[in-house]
Amino acid sequence: MGSIRQTYIKSSVDALLRQHPNEFGTDFNDNKAKIEKLADVQTKEVRNRLAGYVTRKMASKGRKR
């Protein structure tokens, strides 16, 4: 099984990255704290999924450059 993300995770992260493009980096713990401040997440699990996907996308952007 791969790491398939739910649509609401992808769309939430895309919206966060559009609204706050310079806030996130490649460190999971920093991204987790920033998501806690910037987004209204209901559970710890959703926050961690969002932070993990942001971290993965930012690392991917770094490799493309």
mmCIF file of the N, C-alpha and C atoms, coordinates in Angstrom:
data_MODEL
# 
_entry.id   MODEL 
# 
loop_
_atom_site.group_PDB 
_atom_site.id 
_atom_site.type_symbol 
_atom_site.label_atom_id 
_atom_site.label_alt_id 
_atom_site.label_comp_id 
_atom_site.label_asym_id 
_atom_site.label_entity_id 
_atom_site.label_seq_id 
_atom_site.pdbx_PDB_ins_code 
_atom_site.Cartn_x 
_atom_site.Cartn_y 
_atom_site.Cartn_z 
_atom_site.occupancy 
_atom_site.B_iso_or_equiv 
_atom_site.pdbx_formal_charge 
_atom_site.auth_seq_id 
_atom_site.auth_comp_id 
_atom_site.auth_asym_id 
_atom_site.auth_atom_id 
_atom_site.pdbx_PDB_model_num 
ATOM 1   N N  . MET A 1 1  ? 0.829   -1.185 0.000  1.00 0.00 ? 1  MET A N  1 
ATOM 2   C CA . MET A 1 1  ? 0.000   0.000  0.000  1.00 0.00 ? 1  MET A CA 1 
ATOM 3   C C  . MET A 1 1  ? 0.876   1.252  0.000  1.00 0.00 ? 1  MET A C  1 
ATOM 4   N N  . GLY A 1 2  ? 0.464   2.221  -0.745 1.00 0.00 ? 2  GLY A N  1 
ATOM 5   C CA . GLY A 1 2  ? 1.201   3.472  -0.820 1.00 0.00 ? 2  GLY A CA 1 
ATOM 6   C C  . GLY A 1 2  ? 0.665   4.491  0.163  1.00 0.00 ? 2  GLY A C  1 
ATOM 7   N N  . SER A 1 3  ? 1.155   5.696  0.017  1.00 0.00 ? 3  SER A N  1 
ATOM 8   C CA . SER A 1 3  ? 0.716   6.760  0.924  1.00 0.00 ? 3  SER A CA 1 
ATOM 9   C C  . SER A 1 3  ? -0.298  7.640  0.201  1.00 0.00 ? 3  SER A C  1 
ATOM 10  N N  . ILE A 1 4  ? -1.480  7.111  0.002  1.00 0.00 ? 4  ILE A N  1 
ATOM 11  C CA . ILE A 1 4  ? -2.538  7.852  -0.671 1.00 0.00 ? 4  ILE A CA 1 
ATOM 12  C C  . ILE A 1 4  ? -3.217  8.754  0.343  1.00 0.00 ? 4  ILE A C  1 
ATOM 13  N N  . ARG A 1 5  ? -3.328  10.024 0.017  1.00 0.00 ? 5  ARG A N  1 
ATOM 14  C CA . ARG A 1 5  ? -3.921  10.995 0.927  1.00 0.00 ? 5  ARG A CA 1 
ATOM 15  C C  . ARG A 1 5  ? -5.384  11.230 0.560  1.00 0.00 ? 5  ARG A C  1 
ATOM 16  N N  . GLN A 1 6  ? -6.191  11.539 1.563  1.00 0.00 ? 6  GLN A N  1 
ATOM 17  C CA . GLN A 1 6  ? -7.579  11.878 1.319  1.00 0.00 ? 6  GLN A CA 1 
ATOM 18  C C  . GLN A 1 6  ? -7.662  13.246 0.648  1.00 0.00 ? 6  GLN A C  1 
ATOM 19  N N  . THR A 1 7  ? -8.759  13.478 -0.036 1.00 0.00 ? 7  THR A N  1 
ATOM 20  C CA . THR A 1 7  ? -8.943  14.713 -0.780 1.00 0.00 ? 7  THR A CA 1 
ATOM 21  C C  . THR A 1 7  ? -8.967  15.924 0.144  1.00 0.00 ? 7  THR A C  1 
ATOM 22  N N  . TYR A 1 8  ? -9.588  15.789 1.325  1.00 0.00 ? 8  TYR A N  1 
ATOM 23  C CA . TYR A 1 8  ? -9.655  16.944 2.217  1.00 0.00 ? 8  TYR A CA 1 
ATOM 24  C C  . TYR A 1 8  ? -8.280  17.312 2.761  1.00 0.00 ? 8  TYR A C  1 
ATOM 25  N N  . ILE A 1 9  ? -7.370  16.352 2.895  1.00 0.00 ? 9  ILE A N  1 
ATOM 26  C CA . ILE A 1 9  ? -6.002  16.647 3.327  1.00 0.00 ? 9  ILE A CA 1 
ATOM 27  C C  . ILE A 1 9  ? -5.286  17.432 2.235  1.00 0.00 ? 9  ILE A C  1 
ATOM 28  N N  . LYS A 1 10 ? -5.403  16.947 1.001  1.00 0.00 ? 10 LYS A N  1 
ATOM 29  C CA . LYS A 1 10 ? -4.735  17.606 -0.118 1.00 0.00 ? 10 LYS A CA 1 
ATOM 30  C C  . LYS A 1 10 ? -5.259  19.022 -0.334 1.00 0.00 ? 10 LYS A C  1 
ATOM 31  N N  . SER A 1 11 ? -6.572  19.179 -0.322 1.00 0.00 ? 11 SER A N  1 
ATOM 32  C CA . SER A 1 11 ? -7.144  20.497 -0.579 1.00 0.00 ? 11 SER A CA 1 
ATOM 33  C C  . SER A 1 11 ? -6.842  21.460 0.569  1.00 0.00 ? 11 SER A C  1 
ATOM 34  N N  . SER A 1 12 ? -6.837  20.983 1.793  1.00 0.00 ? 12 SER A N  1 
ATOM 35  C CA . SER A 1 12 ? -6.515  21.839 2.933  1.00 0.00 ? 12 SER A CA 1 
ATOM 36  C C  . SER A 1 12 ? -5.072  22.313 2.871  1.00 0.00 ? 12 SER A C  1 
ATOM 37  N N  . VAL A 1 13 ? -4.160  21.408 2.537  1.00 0.00 ? 13 VAL A N  1 
ATOM 38  C CA . VAL A 1 13 ? -2.745  21.771 2.447  1.00 0.00 ? 13 VAL A CA 1 
ATOM 39  C C  . VAL A 1 13 ? -2.519  22.732 1.283  1.00 0.00 ? 13 VAL A C  1 
ATOM 40  N N  . ASP A 1 14 ? -3.155  22.490 0.158  1.00 0.00 ? 14 ASP A N  1 
ATOM 41  C CA . ASP A 1 14 ? -3.002  23.403 -0.975 1.00 0.00 ? 14 ASP A CA 1 
ATOM 42  C C  . ASP A 1 14 ? -3.490  24.803 -0.619 1.00 0.00 ? 14 ASP A C  1 
ATOM 43  N N  . ALA A 1 15 ? -4.604  24.892 0.095  1.00 0.00 ? 15 ALA A N  1 
ATOM 44  C CA . ALA A 1 15 ? -5.128  26.194 0.516  1.00 0.00 ? 15 ALA A CA 1 
ATOM 45  C C  . ALA A 1 15 ? -4.172  26.876 1.496  1.00 0.00 ? 15 ALA A C  1 
ATOM 46  N N  . LEU A 1 16 ? -3.631  26.116 2.442  1.00 0.00 ? 16 LEU A N  1 
ATOM 47  C CA . LEU A 1 16 ? -2.680  26.688 3.399  1.00 0.00 ? 16 LEU A CA 1 
ATOM 48  C C  . LEU A 1 16 ? -1.416  27.191 2.704  1.00 0.00 ? 16 LEU A C  1 
ATOM 49  N N  . LEU A 1 17 ? -0.930  26.425 1.740  1.00 0.00 ? 17 LEU A N  1 
ATOM 50  C CA . LEU A 1 17 ? 0.287   26.842 1.030  1.00 0.00 ? 17 LEU A CA 1 
ATOM 51  C C  . LEU A 1 17 ? 0.039   28.060 0.138  1.00 0.00 ? 17 LEU A C  1 
ATOM 52  N N  . ARG A 1 18 ? -1.178  28.193 -0.392 1.00 0.00 ? 18 ARG A N  1 
ATOM 53  C CA . ARG A 1 18 ? -1.506  29.379 -1.176 1.00 0.00 ? 18 ARG A CA 1 
ATOM 54  C C  . ARG A 1 18 ? -1.615  30.611 -0.280 1.00 0.00 ? 18 ARG A C  1 
ATOM 55  N N  . GLN A 1 19 ? -2.227  30.464 0.889  1.00 0.00 ? 19 GLN A N  1 
ATOM 56  C CA . GLN A 1 19 ? -2.435  31.593 1.784  1.00 0.00 ? 19 GLN A CA 1 
ATOM 57  C C  . GLN A 1 19 ? -1.163  32.000 2.520  1.00 0.00 ? 19 GLN A C  1 
ATOM 58  N N  . HIS A 1 20 ? -0.325  31.037 2.871  1.00 0.00 ? 20 HIS A N  1 
ATOM 59  C CA . HIS A 1 20 ? 0.885   31.287 3.651  1.00 0.00 ? 20 HIS A CA 1 
ATOM 60  C C  . HIS A 1 20 ? 2.077   30.597 2.988  1.00 0.00 ? 20 HIS A C  1 
ATOM 61  N N  . PRO A 1 21 ? 2.553   31.107 1.858  1.00 0.00 ? 21 PRO A N  1 
ATOM 62  C CA . PRO A 1 21 ? 3.579   30.379 1.096  1.00 0.00 ? 21 PRO A CA 1 
ATOM 63  C C  . PRO A 1 21 ? 4.944   30.305 1.784  1.00 0.00 ? 21 PRO A C  1 
ATOM 64  N N  . ASN A 1 22 ? 5.280   31.270 2.623  1.00 0.00 ? 22 ASN A N  1 
ATOM 65  C CA . ASN A 1 22 ? 6.611   31.293 3.226  1.00 0.00 ? 22 ASN A CA 1 
ATOM 66  C C  . ASN A 1 22 ? 6.626   30.800 4.671  1.00 0.00 ? 22 ASN A C  1 
ATOM 67  N N  . GLU A 1 23 ? 5.537   30.281 5.157  1.00 0.00 ? 23 GLU A N  1 
ATOM 68  C CA . GLU A 1 23 ? 5.441   29.857 6.556  1.00 0.00 ? 23 GLU A CA 1 
ATOM 69  C C  . GLU A 1 23 ? 6.011   28.465 6.803  1.00 0.00 ? 23 GLU A C  1 
ATOM 70  N N  . PHE A 1 24 ? 5.979   27.596 5.816  1.00 0.00 ? 24 PHE A N  1 
ATOM 71  C CA . PHE A 1 24 ? 6.284   26.196 6.045  1.00 0.00 ? 24 PHE A CA 1 
ATOM 72  C C  . PHE A 1 24 ? 7.646   25.820 5.490  1.00 0.00 ? 24 PHE A C  1 
ATOM 73  N N  . GLY A 1 25 ? 8.234   24.771 6.078  1.00 0.00 ? 25 GLY A N  1 
ATOM 74  C CA . GLY A 1 25 ? 9.530   24.279 5.634  1.00 0.00 ? 25 GLY A CA 1 
ATOM 75  C C  . GLY A 1 25 ? 9.537   22.767 5.572  1.00 0.00 ? 25 GLY A C  1 
ATOM 76  N N  . THR A 1 26 ? 10.714  22.175 5.746  1.00 0.00 ? 26 THR A N  1 
ATOM 77  C CA . THR A 1 26 ? 10.843  20.734 5.635  1.00 0.00 ? 26 THR A CA 1 
ATOM 78  C C  . THR A 1 26 ? 10.917  20.046 6.993  1.00 0.00 ? 26 THR A C  1 
ATOM 79  N N  . ASP A 1 27 ? 10.717  20.779 8.090  1.00 0.00 ? 27 ASP A N  1 
ATOM 80  C CA . ASP A 1 27 ? 10.744  20.182 9.416  1.00 0.00 ? 27 ASP A CA 1 
ATOM 81  C C  . ASP A 1 27 ? 9.322   19.888 9.888  1.00 0.00 ? 27 ASP A C  1 
ATOM 82  N N  . PHE A 1 28 ? 9.053   18.627 10.182 1.00 0.00 ? 28 PHE A N  1 
ATOM 83  C CA . PHE A 1 28 ? 7.708   18.192 10.557 1.00 0.00 ? 28 PHE A CA 1 
ATOM 84  C C  . PHE A 1 28 ? 7.213   18.890 11.817 1.00 0.00 ? 28 PHE A C  1 
ATOM 85  N N  . ASN A 1 29 ? 8.043   18.976 12.838 1.00 0.00 ? 29 ASN A N  1 
ATOM 86  C CA . ASN A 1 29 ? 7.607   19.558 14.105 1.00 0.00 ? 29 ASN A CA 1 
ATOM 87  C C  . ASN A 1 29 ? 7.291   21.043 13.984 1.00 0.00 ? 29 ASN A C  1 
ATOM 88  N N  . ASP A 1 30 ? 8.081   21.771 13.203 1.00 0.00 ? 30 ASP A N  1 
ATOM 89  C CA . ASP A 1 30 ? 7.789   23.185 12.964 1.00 0.00 ? 30 ASP A CA 1 
ATOM 90  C C  . ASP A 1 30 ? 6.477   23.343 12.200 1.00 0.00 ? 30 ASP A C  1 
ATOM 91  N N  . ASN A 1 31 ? 6.282   22.514 11.187 1.00 0.00 ? 31 ASN A N  1 
ATOM 92  C CA . ASN A 1 31 ? 5.046   22.573 10.407 1.00 0.00 ? 31 ASN A CA 1 
ATOM 93  C C  . ASN A 1 31 ? 3.837   22.227 11.265 1.00 0.00 ? 31 ASN A C  1 
ATOM 94  N N  . LYS A 1 32 ? 4.000   21.288 12.168 1.00 0.00 ? 32 LYS A N  1 
ATOM 95  C CA . LYS A 1 32 ? 2.911   20.886 13.059 1.00 0.00 ? 32 LYS A CA 1 
ATOM 96  C C  . LYS A 1 32 ? 2.493   22.059 13.942 1.00 0.00 ? 32 LYS A C  1 
ATOM 97  N N  . ALA A 1 33 ? 3.462   22.786 14.482 1.00 0.00 ? 33 ALA A N  1 
ATOM 98  C CA . ALA A 1 33 ? 3.155   23.944 15.334 1.00 0.00 ? 33 ALA A CA 1 
ATOM 99  C C  . ALA A 1 33 ? 2.493   25.061 14.532 1.00 0.00 ? 33 ALA A C  1 
ATOM 100 N N  . LYS A 1 34 ? 2.949   25.280 13.310 1.00 0.00 ? 34 LYS A N  1 
ATOM 101 C CA . LYS A 1 34 ? 2.368   26.340 12.475 1.00 0.00 ? 34 LYS A CA 1 
ATOM 102 C C  . LYS A 1 34 ? 0.950   26.002 12.043 1.00 0.00 ? 34 LYS A C  1 
ATOM 103 N N  . ILE A 1 35 ? 0.702   24.740 11.748 1.00 0.00 ? 35 ILE A N  1 
ATOM 104 C CA . ILE A 1 35 ? -0.656  24.319 11.381 1.00 0.00 ? 35 ILE A CA 1 
ATOM 105 C C  . ILE A 1 35 ? -1.589  24.485 12.575 1.00 0.00 ? 35 ILE A C  1 
ATOM 106 N N  . GLU A 1 36 ? -1.087  24.223 13.759 1.00 0.00 ? 36 GLU A N  1 
ATOM 107 C CA . GLU A 1 36 ? -1.887  24.401 14.973 1.00 0.00 ? 36 GLU A CA 1 
ATOM 108 C C  . GLU A 1 36 ? -2.343  25.858 15.109 1.00 0.00 ? 36 GLU A C  1 
ATOM 109 N N  . LYS A 1 37 ? -1.467  26.799 14.743 1.00 0.00 ? 37 LYS A N  1 
ATOM 110 C CA . LYS A 1 37 ? -1.813  28.218 14.828 1.00 0.00 ? 37 LYS A CA 1 
ATOM 111 C C  . LYS A 1 37 ? -2.674  28.690 13.666 1.00 0.00 ? 37 LYS A C  1 
ATOM 112 N N  . LEU A 1 38 ? -2.371  28.241 12.453 1.00 0.00 ? 38 LEU A N  1 
ATOM 113 C CA . LEU A 1 38 ? -2.996  28.796 11.255 1.00 0.00 ? 38 LEU A CA 1 
ATOM 114 C C  . LEU A 1 38 ? -4.315  28.129 10.866 1.00 0.00 ? 38 LEU A C  1 
ATOM 115 N N  . ALA A 1 39 ? -4.477  26.865 11.181 1.00 0.00 ? 39 ALA A N  1 
ATOM 116 C CA . ALA A 1 39 ? -5.668  26.134 10.741 1.00 0.00 ? 39 ALA A CA 1 
ATOM 117 C C  . ALA A 1 39 ? -6.493  25.709 11.944 1.00 0.00 ? 39 ALA A C  1 
ATOM 118 N N  . ASP A 1 40 ? -7.774  25.546 11.705 1.00 0.00 ? 40 ASP A N  1 
ATOM 119 C CA . ASP A 1 40 ? -8.679  25.086 12.741 1.00 0.00 ? 40 ASP A CA 1 
ATOM 120 C C  . ASP A 1 40 ? -8.854  23.575 12.581 1.00 0.00 ? 40 ASP A C  1 
ATOM 121 N N  . VAL A 1 41 ? -7.967  22.807 13.239 1.00 0.00 ? 41 VAL A N  1 
ATOM 122 C CA . VAL A 1 41 ? -8.036  21.348 13.140 1.00 0.00 ? 41 VAL A CA 1 
ATOM 123 C C  . VAL A 1 41 ? -8.724  20.783 14.373 1.00 0.00 ? 41 VAL A C  1 
ATOM 124 N N  . GLN A 1 42 ? -9.493  19.739 14.155 1.00 0.00 ? 42 GLN A N  1 
ATOM 125 C CA . GLN A 1 42 ? -10.292 19.168 15.222 1.00 0.00 ? 42 GLN A CA 1 
ATOM 126 C C  . GLN A 1 42 ? -9.517  18.154 16.070 1.00 0.00 ? 42 GLN A C  1 
ATOM 127 N N  . THR A 1 43 ? -8.666  17.364 15.429 1.00 0.00 ? 43 THR A N  1 
ATOM 128 C CA . THR A 1 43 ? -7.986  16.290 16.155 1.00 0.00 ? 43 THR A CA 1 
ATOM 129 C C  . THR A 1 43 ? -6.488  16.330 15.902 1.00 0.00 ? 43 THR A C  1 
ATOM 130 N N  . LYS A 1 44 ? -5.772  15.654 16.773 1.00 0.00 ? 44 LYS A N  1 
ATOM 131 C CA . LYS A 1 44 ? -4.326  15.558 16.657 1.00 0.00 ? 44 LYS A CA 1 
ATOM 132 C C  . LYS A 1 44 ? -3.943  14.764 15.410 1.00 0.00 ? 44 LYS A C  1 
ATOM 133 N N  . GLU A 1 45 ? -4.732  13.748 15.082 1.00 0.00 ? 45 GLU A N  1 
ATOM 134 C CA . GLU A 1 45 ? -4.438  12.918 13.918 1.00 0.00 ? 45 GLU A CA 1 
ATOM 135 C C  . GLU A 1 45 ? -4.507  13.724 12.623 1.00 0.00 ? 45 GLU A C  1 
ATOM 136 N N  . VAL A 1 46 ? -5.529  14.554 12.491 1.00 0.00 ? 46 VAL A N  1 
ATOM 137 C CA . VAL A 1 46 ? -5.666  15.370 11.280 1.00 0.00 ? 46 VAL A CA 1 
ATOM 138 C C  . VAL A 1 46 ? -4.537  16.387 11.208 1.00 0.00 ? 46 VAL A C  1 
ATOM 139 N N  . ARG A 1 47 ? -4.192  16.998 12.338 1.00 0.00 ? 47 ARG A N  1 
ATOM 140 C CA . ARG A 1 47 ? -3.088  17.952 12.356 1.00 0.00 ? 47 ARG A CA 1 
ATOM 141 C C  . ARG A 1 47 ? -1.797  17.290 11.900 1.00 0.00 ? 47 ARG A C  1 
ATOM 142 N N  . ASN A 1 48 ? -1.529  16.090 12.385 1.00 0.00 ? 48 ASN A N  1 
ATOM 143 C CA . ASN A 1 48 ? -0.307  15.395 12.006 1.00 0.00 ? 48 ASN A CA 1 
ATOM 144 C C  . ASN A 1 48 ? -0.316  14.986 10.540 1.00 0.00 ? 48 ASN A C  1 
ATOM 145 N N  . ARG A 1 49 ? -1.466  14.606 10.029 1.00 0.00 ? 49 ARG A N  1 
ATOM 146 C CA . ARG A 1 49 ? -1.558  14.263 8.599  1.00 0.00 ? 49 ARG A CA 1 
ATOM 147 C C  . ARG A 1 49 ? -1.299  15.499 7.733  1.00 0.00 ? 49 ARG A C  1 
ATOM 148 N N  . LEU A 1 50 ? -1.865  16.631 8.131  1.00 0.00 ? 50 LEU A N  1 
ATOM 149 C CA . LEU A 1 50 ? -1.625  17.877 7.400  1.00 0.00 ? 50 LEU A CA 1 
ATOM 150 C C  . LEU A 1 50 ? -0.152  18.255 7.451  1.00 0.00 ? 50 LEU A C  1 
ATOM 151 N N  . ALA A 1 51 ? 0.441   18.172 8.618  1.00 0.00 ? 51 ALA A N  1 
ATOM 152 C CA . ALA A 1 51 ? 1.856   18.530 8.765  1.00 0.00 ? 51 ALA A CA 1 
ATOM 153 C C  . ALA A 1 51 ? 2.746   17.592 7.957  1.00 0.00 ? 51 ALA A C  1 
ATOM 154 N N  . GLY A 1 52 ? 2.415   16.327 7.935  1.00 0.00 ? 52 GLY A N  1 
ATOM 155 C CA . GLY A 1 52 ? 3.203   15.375 7.160  1.00 0.00 ? 52 GLY A CA 1 
ATOM 156 C C  . GLY A 1 52 ? 3.119   15.637 5.670  1.00 0.00 ? 52 GLY A C  1 
ATOM 157 N N  . TYR A 1 53 ? 1.935   15.972 5.197  1.00 0.00 ? 53 TYR A N  1 
ATOM 158 C CA . TYR A 1 53 ? 1.778   16.246 3.776  1.00 0.00 ? 53 TYR A CA 1 
ATOM 159 C C  . TYR A 1 53 ? 2.453   17.564 3.386  1.00 0.00 ? 53 TYR A C  1 
ATOM 160 N N  . VAL A 1 54 ? 2.381   18.573 4.250  1.00 0.00 ? 54 VAL A N  1 
ATOM 161 C CA . VAL A 1 54 ? 3.082   19.836 3.990  1.00 0.00 ? 54 VAL A CA 1 
ATOM 162 C C  . VAL A 1 54 ? 4.582   19.580 3.919  1.00 0.00 ? 54 VAL A C  1 
ATOM 163 N N  . THR A 1 55 ? 5.095   18.806 4.851  1.00 0.00 ? 55 THR A N  1 
ATOM 164 C CA . THR A 1 55 ? 6.528   18.504 4.882  1.00 0.00 ? 55 THR A CA 1 
ATOM 165 C C  . THR A 1 55 ? 6.951   17.783 3.607  1.00 0.00 ? 55 THR A C  1 
ATOM 166 N N  . ARG A 1 56 ? 6.147   16.836 3.182  1.00 0.00 ? 56 ARG A N  1 
ATOM 167 C CA . ARG A 1 56 ? 6.461   16.080 1.966  1.00 0.00 ? 56 ARG A CA 1 
ATOM 168 C C  . ARG A 1 56 ? 6.443   16.987 0.730  1.00 0.00 ? 56 ARG A C  1 
ATOM 169 N N  . LYS A 1 57 ? 5.451   17.869 0.653  1.00 0.00 ? 57 LYS A N  1 
ATOM 170 C CA . LYS A 1 57 ? 5.359   18.775 -0.499 1.00 0.00 ? 57 LYS A CA 1 
ATOM 171 C C  . LYS A 1 57 ? 6.530   19.764 -0.516 1.00 0.00 ? 57 LYS A C  1 
ATOM 172 N N  . MET A 1 58 ? 6.917   20.275 0.660  1.00 0.00 ? 58 MET A N  1 
ATOM 173 C CA . MET A 1 58 ? 8.019   21.230 0.704  1.00 0.00 ? 58 MET A CA 1 
ATOM 174 C C  . MET A 1 58 ? 9.347   20.557 0.359  1.00 0.00 ? 58 MET A C  1 
ATOM 175 N N  . ALA A 1 59 ? 9.535   19.326 0.802  1.00 0.00 ? 59 ALA A N  1 
ATOM 176 C CA . ALA A 1 59 ? 10.745  18.583 0.454  1.00 0.00 ? 59 ALA A CA 1 
ATOM 177 C C  . ALA A 1 59 ? 10.781  18.314 -1.047 1.00 0.00 ? 59 ALA A C  1 
ATOM 178 N N  . SER A 1 60 ? 9.637   18.032 -1.620 1.00 0.00 ? 60 SER A N  1 
ATOM 179 C CA . SER A 1 60 ? 9.548   17.781 -3.057 1.00 0.00 ? 60 SER A CA 1 
ATOM 180 C C  . SER A 1 60 ? 9.875   19.044 -3.855 1.00 0.00 ? 60 SER A C  1 
ATOM 181 N N  . LYS A 1 61 ? 9.403   20.180 -3.375 1.00 0.00 ? 61 LYS A N  1 
ATOM 182 C CA . LYS A 1 61 ? 9.722   21.451 -4.041 1.00 0.00 ? 61 LYS A CA 1 
ATOM 183 C C  . LYS A 1 61 ? 11.212  21.725 -4.017 1.00 0.00 ? 61 LYS A C  1 
ATOM 184 N N  . GLY A 1 62 ? 11.865  21.384 -2.906 1.00 0.00 ? 62 GLY A N  1 
ATOM 185 C CA . GLY A 1 62 ? 13.309  21.593 -2.774 1.00 0.00 ? 62 GLY A CA 1 
ATOM 186 C C  . GLY A 1 62 ? 14.093  20.743 -3.750 1.00 0.00 ? 62 GLY A C  1 
ATOM 187 N N  . ARG A 1 63 ? 13.630  19.546 -4.026 1.00 0.00 ? 63 ARG A N  1 
ATOM 188 C CA . ARG A 1 63 ? 14.330  18.666 -4.964 1.00 0.00 ? 63 ARG A CA 1 
ATOM 189 C C  . ARG A 1 63 ? 14.150  19.095 -6.400 1.00 0.00 ? 63 ARG A C  1 
ATOM 190 N N  . LYS A 1 64 ? 13.033  19.752 -6.700 1.00 0.00 ? 64 LYS A N  1 
ATOM 191 C CA . LYS A 1 64 ? 12.761  20.157 -8.080 1.00 0.00 ? 64 LYS A CA 1 
ATOM 192 C C  . LYS A 1 64 ? 13.618  21.333 -8.508 1.00 0.00 ? 64 LYS A C  1 
ATOM 193 N N  . ARG A 1 65 ? 14.034  22.140 -7.564 1.00 0.00 ? 65 ARG A N  1 
ATOM 194 C CA . ARG A 1 65 ? 14.808  23.351 -7.907 1.00 0.00 ? 65 ARG A CA 1 
ATOM 195 C C  . ARG A 1 65 ? 16.214  23.059 -8.223 1.00 0.00 ? 65 ARG A C  1 
# 
